[in-house]
Amino acid sequence: MAEGKRENFVEISLEEYEELKAQIPDPDEEKPSGKPWWHAPDDRGWIWVAPEYFSRWRLFPRAFISMYIYLLFEVTVWFMALPDPNSQQAGLVSVIVGAGAAWFGLYVNSTSTEFKDK
């Protein structure tokens, strides 16, 4: 190797290299905060964090779709138990099923809100 190009090199022993490498903190290592997951980072309490988890876990849409499933089941059982259903009763069942299809389509195609940790 030419002498002019050696200025970009540093010679150190393996022990010195390992010592220096051990001093560098690992960026992937999580720092334990000592707080439970529901606490806000700045000690405001769980009430400030709750909306984020309501959105992340999609609690309200899941509750609404669960209530719709129950309503659809009850309407279907009621309609099948009728001895001679008329057109108004059939129209009610049709509206319930159609509204449920629209609601389910909106639920499936929606996403939860993306939150960034500060």
Contacts in CASP RR format, 6 or more apart in sequence:
PFRMAT RR
TARGET T0000
AUTHOR 0000-0000-0000
METHOD contacts of the structure
MODEL  1
MAEGKRENFVEISLEEYEELKAQIPDPDEEKPSGKPWWHAPDDRGWIWVA
PEYFSRWRLFPRAFISMYIYLLFEVTVWFMALPDPNSQQAGLVSVIVGAG
AAWFGLYVNSTSTEFKDK
12 20 0 8 1.000
33 41 0 8 1.000
38 45 0 8 1.000
38 46 0 8 1.000
38 49 0 8 1.000
38 50 0 8 1.000
38 53 0 8 1.000
39 45 0 8 1.000
39 46 0 8 1.000
39 49 0 8 1.000
40 46 0 8 1.000
40 48 0 8 1.000
40 49 0 8 1.000
41 117 0 8 1.000
41 118 0 8 1.000
52 113 0 8 1.000
52 115 0 8 1.000
54 60 0 8 1.000
55 112 0 8 1.000
55 113 0 8 1.000
55 115 0 8 1.000
56 112 0 8 1.000
56 113 0 8 1.000
56 115 0 8 1.000
57 112 0 8 1.000
58 112 0 8 1.000
61 107 0 8 1.000
61 110 0 8 1.000
64 103 0 8 1.000
64 107 0 8 1.000
65 103 0 8 1.000
65 104 0 8 1.000
65 107 0 8 1.000
68 100 0 8 1.000
68 103 0 8 1.000
68 104 0 8 1.000
71 96 0 8 1.000
72 96 0 8 1.000
72 97 0 8 1.000
72 100 0 8 1.000
75 92 0 8 1.000
75 93 0 8 1.000
75 96 0 8 1.000
76 93 0 8 1.000
79 85 0 8 1.000
79 89 0 8 1.000
79 90 0 8 1.000
79 93 0 8 1.000
82 89 0 8 1.000
END
